[in-house]
Amino acid sequence: MRSRLLSLMDYSSIIRDRENFYDKISAAHDYIEAKEVIFRDQIAMVIHLSEATREYAPLFVAFLRQYEVNNAKLLLSKAFGRQSLELWYDISPYAVLDKSLLQQKLSLDDITTIMANTYLDGMYKDISSYERLEIQTAINSARHLYASSALFSSESRQIFQAFMLRRIAVIAMIWSWRLKQNYHWSDEETRLFMERFYNLNLFGRQAWTQVKIVEKDLNRCLEQLMKTSGEKPTSVNIEYYLEKYYYNWVSSMFHRDFHSIHCVVAYLLLLYYQIRNLFCVVEGLRFGLSSEMILERIVTEG
């Protein structure tokens, strides 16, 4: 499973041999469809695994459904009147939402009704603003994955939850910076809003402990960046650092114990980054960026 994941050298090769890369997605008519083709290709193994193993099936399905949560967000964004890229994550045969919904003019109440009595029911309890919608999408994806461990053995559940608690901490830190820098929220507004997620019963104080660990590592990095560049890092810089930080941490866990769930969870999380990276390559080639600029935004080890 580890060997199926791409290295930085592999990404560099893809960018250099862009004609061959485009051949693989030649069925696509535009860059959005190209991403959809890539996504289906990348998750094919997860779908096979979900059908082959009963023990981990809930985890594999939950991994796939974190993408369908983004489909729900897309529908809700349209209801808010926001312009969004209509990228649709096809996770059939596990999909609840159908792509044909994009062609309909749906209100927030319509979408809530459609999601009723599905795993999406109640996921968006507070959608009073677009900012809250975006945050809830990220948190709900992590929560759904977290909940999929309910039937694991005690040892496997603890291992899995350690992965997810660290992920939730990274998400919380990213959104804390986004709210302040991109949406111009005050420190007090941001603190009060994020504390709602730290104190969720599902995560408890464990999530807060992980947030403090990640925050300490981030502050150490920011101090070093300030010394070398003399400039205050942007939320984009901080988000890239945090994602890379988490990628490296997950990667270090891959081979910790072959007889445990470590390698299964690490594979899924690194595959998540691989899909993001391939999307980054598509965007970079679309805008004619240099190989160096594209590789700088790819999250890999190192």
C-alpha positions as CSV (number, residue, x, y, z in Angstrom):
1,M,0.0,0.0,0.0
2,R,2.8,2.4,0.8
3,S,4.4,1.8,-2.6
4,R,1.2,2.9,-4.4
5,L,1.7,6.4,-3.0
6,L,3.6,9.0,-5.1
7,S,6.9,10.5,-4.0
8,L,8.2,14.1,-4.7
9,M,10.2,12.6,-7.6
10,D,7.1,11.0,-9.0
11,Y,5.3,14.3,-9.0
12,S,8.3,16.0,-10.7
13,S,8.2,13.3,-13.4
14,I,4.4,13.8,-13.9
15,I,4.9,17.6,-14.4
16,R,7.8,17.1,-16.8
17,D,5.9,14.5,-18.8
18,R,2.7,16.5,-18.8
19,E,1.5,15.2,-22.2
20,N,1.5,11.6,-20.9
21,F,-0.4,12.9,-17.8
22,Y,-3.0,14.5,-20.0
23,D,-3.4,11.3,-22.0
24,K,-4.5,9.5,-18.8
25,I,-7.3,12.1,-18.3
26,S,-8.1,12.6,-22.0
27,A,-11.7,11.8,-21.5
28,A,-12.1,15.0,-19.5
29,H,-13.4,18.1,-21.3
30,D,-12.1,20.7,-18.8
31,Y,-10.0,20.9,-15.7
32,I,-12.9,20.3,-13.3
33,E,-13.8,17.1,-15.1
34,A,-10.1,16.2,-15.2
35,K,-10.1,16.3,-11.4
36,E,-13.2,14.2,-11.2
37,V,-11.4,11.5,-13.4
38,I,-8.3,11.6,-11.2
39,F,-10.5,11.3,-8.1
40,R,-12.3,8.2,-9.3
41,D,-8.9,6.6,-10.3
42,Q,-7.4,7.3,-6.9
43,I,-10.2,6.0,-4.8
44,A,-10.7,2.8,-6.9
45,M,-8.6,0.8,-4.5
46,V,-10.5,2.1,-1.4
47,I,-13.8,1.0,-3.0
48,H,-12.3,-2.5,-3.6
49,L,-11.0,-2.7,0.0
50,S,-14.4,-1.6,1.4
51,E,-16.0,-4.5,-0.4
52,A,-13.3,-7.0,0.6
53,T,-12.9,-6.6,4.3
54,R,-15.7,-6.4,6.8
55,E,-13.6,-5.2,9.7
56,Y,-12.4,-2.0,8.1
57,A,-15.3,-1.4,5.8
58,P,-16.9,1.4,8.0
59,L,-13.5,3.2,7.9
60,F,-13.1,2.9,4.2
61,V,-16.7,4.1,3.6
62,A,-16.2,7.0,6.0
63,F,-13.1,8.0,4.2
64,L,-15.0,8.1,0.9
65,R,-17.9,10.0,2.5
66,Q,-15.6,12.8,3.7
67,Y,-15.6,13.8,0.0
68,E,-19.4,13.6,-0.3
69,V,-19.6,16.1,2.6
70,N,-17.9,18.5,0.2
71,N,-20.7,17.7,-2.3
72,A,-23.2,18.8,0.4
73,K,-21.2,21.9,1.0
74,L,-21.3,22.7,-2.8
75,L,-25.1,22.5,-2.8
76,L,-25.4,24.6,0.3
77,S,-22.9,27.2,-1.2
78,K,-25.2,27.5,-4.2
79,A,-28.1,28.1,-1.9
80,F,-26.1,30.9,-0.3
81,G,-25.7,32.4,-3.8
82,R,-21.9,31.8,-3.8
83,Q,-20.0,31.0,-6.9
84,S,-18.3,27.7,-6.5
85,L,-16.4,25.3,-8.8
86,E,-18.9,22.5,-9.5
87,L,-16.4,19.7,-8.7
88,W,-18.4,16.6,-7.8
89,Y,-16.8,13.7,-5.9
90,D,-18.4,10.5,-7.2
91,I,-18.1,7.9,-4.5
92,S,-20.7,5.5,-5.9
93,P,-21.8,2.9,-4.9
94,Y,-21.7,4.7,-1.5
95,A,-23.1,8.0,-2.6
96,V,-26.2,9.5,-0.9
97,L,-26.3,12.7,-3.1
98,D,-26.7,12.6,-6.8
99,K,-24.9,14.9,-9.2
100,S,-28.1,15.8,-10.9
101,L,-28.9,18.0,-7.8
102,L,-26.5,20.6,-9.2
103,Q,-29.0,21.3,-12.0
104,Q,-31.8,22.1,-9.6
105,K,-32.3,25.4,-7.8
106,L,-32.5,24.3,-4.1
107,S,-33.1,26.3,-1.0
108,L,-31.4,25.6,2.3
109,D,-34.6,23.9,3.5
110,D,-34.7,21.7,0.3
111,I,-31.1,20.5,0.9
112,T,-31.8,19.8,4.6
113,T,-34.8,17.7,3.6
114,I,-32.7,15.8,1.1
115,M,-30.1,15.0,3.7
116,A,-32.7,13.9,6.3
117,N,-32.4,10.3,7.5
118,T,-28.9,9.9,6.0
119,Y,-25.5,10.2,7.6
120,L,-25.6,13.8,6.5
121,D,-28.6,14.5,8.7
122,G,-27.9,17.1,11.3
123,M,-24.3,17.7,10.1
124,Y,-25.1,21.4,9.3
125,K,-27.0,22.6,12.4
126,D,-25.6,26.1,12.2
127,I,-25.4,27.4,8.6
128,S,-26.3,31.0,9.4
129,S,-23.2,32.2,7.5
130,Y,-21.0,31.0,4.7
131,E,-17.9,31.1,7.0
132,R,-19.6,28.7,9.5
133,L,-20.6,26.4,6.6
134,E,-17.0,26.1,5.5
135,I,-15.8,25.4,9.1
136,Q,-18.5,22.8,9.7
137,T,-17.6,21.0,6.5
138,A,-14.0,20.5,7.6
139,I,-15.0,19.6,11.2
140,N,-17.8,17.3,10.1
141,S,-15.5,15.4,7.7
142,A,-13.1,14.7,10.6
143,R,-16.0,13.8,13.0
144,H,-17.5,11.3,10.6
145,L,-14.1,9.6,10.2
146,Y,-13.6,9.7,13.9
147,A,-17.0,8.0,14.6
148,S,-16.2,5.1,12.1
149,S,-13.9,3.6,14.7
150,A,-16.8,2.7,17.1
151,L,-16.7,-1.0,16.3
152,F,-12.9,-1.4,16.4
153,S,-11.1,-3.1,19.2
154,S,-10.0,-0.9,22.1
155,E,-6.4,-0.8,21.0
156,S,-7.3,-0.1,17.3
157,R,-9.7,2.6,18.3
158,Q,-7.1,4.4,20.5
159,I,-4.6,4.3,17.6
160,F,-7.1,5.6,15.1
161,Q,-8.4,8.3,17.4
162,A,-4.8,9.6,17.9
163,F,-4.6,10.1,14.2
164,M,-7.9,11.9,14.1
165,L,-7.4,14.1,17.2
166,R,-4.1,15.4,15.7
167,R,-6.0,16.0,12.4
168,I,-8.7,17.9,14.2
169,A,-6.1,20.0,16.0
170,V,-4.5,21.0,12.6
171,I,-7.9,21.9,11.2
172,A,-8.7,24.0,14.2
173,M,-5.4,25.9,13.9
174,I,-5.9,26.4,10.2
175,W,-9.3,27.9,10.7
176,S,-8.2,30.0,13.6
177,W,-5.8,31.8,11.3
178,R,-8.2,31.9,8.4
179,L,-10.9,33.6,10.4
180,K,-8.5,36.2,11.7
181,Q,-6.6,36.9,8.5
182,N,-9.1,36.2,5.7
183,Y,-12.4,37.1,7.4
184,H,-11.0,39.7,9.8
185,W,-12.6,38.2,12.9
186,S,-11.3,39.6,16.2
187,D,-9.2,37.3,18.5
188,E,-12.1,37.1,20.9
189,E,-14.6,36.1,18.2
190,T,-12.3,33.5,16.9
191,R,-11.5,32.1,20.3
192,L,-15.2,31.8,21.3
193,F,-16.2,30.2,18.0
194,M,-13.3,27.6,18.0
195,E,-13.9,26.7,21.6
196,R,-17.3,25.3,20.6
197,F,-15.4,22.6,18.6
198,Y,-12.8,22.0,21.2
199,N,-15.5,21.2,23.8
200,L,-17.6,18.9,21.6
201,N,-18.5,15.7,23.5
202,L,-17.2,13.6,20.7
203,F,-13.7,15.0,21.1
204,G,-13.6,16.1,24.7
205,R,-10.6,17.8,26.2
206,Q,-8.3,15.4,24.3
207,A,-8.7,17.6,21.2
208,W,-7.8,20.7,23.2
209,T,-4.6,18.9,24.4
210,Q,-3.7,18.1,20.8
211,V,-4.4,21.7,19.7
212,K,-1.9,22.9,22.3
213,I,0.8,20.5,21.0
214,V,0.3,21.6,17.4
215,E,0.1,25.3,18.4
216,K,3.5,25.0,20.2
217,D,5.1,23.4,17.2
218,L,3.6,26.1,14.9
219,N,4.8,29.0,17.1
220,R,8.3,27.6,17.1
221,C,8.2,27.5,13.3
222,L,6.8,31.0,13.0
223,E,9.5,32.4,15.2
224,Q,12.1,30.8,12.9
225,L,10.4,32.2,9.8
226,M,10.2,35.7,11.3
227,K,14.0,35.5,12.0
228,T,14.9,34.4,8.5
229,S,12.5,36.5,6.4
230,G,11.5,39.4,8.7
231,E,8.0,39.2,7.4
232,K,4.8,38.0,9.1
233,P,3.6,34.7,7.5
234,T,0.3,34.7,5.7
235,S,-2.5,32.3,6.4
236,V,-1.6,30.5,3.2
237,N,2.0,30.0,4.5
238,I,0.7,28.8,7.8
239,E,-1.8,26.4,6.3
240,Y,0.9,24.9,4.1
241,Y,3.2,24.4,7.1
242,L,0.5,22.8,9.2
243,E,-0.5,20.4,6.4
244,K,3.1,19.4,5.8
245,Y,3.6,19.0,9.5
246,Y,0.6,16.6,9.7
247,Y,1.7,14.7,6.6
248,N,5.2,14.1,8.1
249,W,3.6,13.0,11.3
250,V,1.3,10.5,9.6
251,S,4.1,9.2,7.4
252,S,6.2,8.6,10.4
253,M,3.4,6.4,11.8
254,F,3.0,4.2,8.7
255,H,5.5,1.5,9.6
256,R,5.2,1.8,13.4
257,D,3.4,-1.6,13.7
258,F,2.5,-3.8,10.7
259,H,0.2,-5.9,12.9
260,S,-1.9,-2.9,13.9
261,I,-4.2,-0.4,12.2
262,H,-1.4,2.1,11.9
263,C,-0.6,1.3,8.2
264,V,-4.3,1.2,7.2
265,V,-5.1,4.7,8.6
266,A,-1.8,6.2,7.5
267,Y,-2.4,4.9,3.9
268,L,-5.9,6.6,3.8
269,L,-4.7,9.9,5.2
270,L,-1.7,10.0,2.8
271,L,-4.0,9.1,-0.1
272,Y,-6.1,12.1,0.9
273,Y,-3.0,14.3,0.4
274,Q,-2.1,12.6,-2.8
275,I,-5.5,13.5,-4.3
276,R,-4.9,17.1,-3.2
277,N,-1.5,17.1,-4.7
278,L,-2.7,15.8,-8.1
279,F,-5.3,18.5,-8.1
280,C,-2.6,21.0,-7.4
281,V,-0.7,19.6,-10.5
282,V,-3.8,20.0,-12.7
283,E,-4.2,23.6,-11.5
284,G,-0.5,24.4,-12.0
285,L,-0.5,23.1,-15.5
286,R,-3.7,24.9,-16.3
287,F,-2.2,28.3,-15.3
288,G,1.1,27.5,-16.9
289,L,3.1,27.6,-13.7
290,S,6.7,26.4,-13.6
291,S,7.6,23.0,-12.3
292,E,9.3,24.6,-9.3
293,M,6.3,26.6,-8.4
294,I,3.9,23.6,-8.6
295,L,6.3,21.4,-6.5
296,E,6.5,24.1,-3.8
297,R,2.8,23.7,-3.1
298,I,2.8,19.9,-3.0
299,V,2.6,18.4,0.5
300,T,5.0,15.5,0.8
301,E,7.7,14.3,3.3
302,G,10.6,16.5,4.2
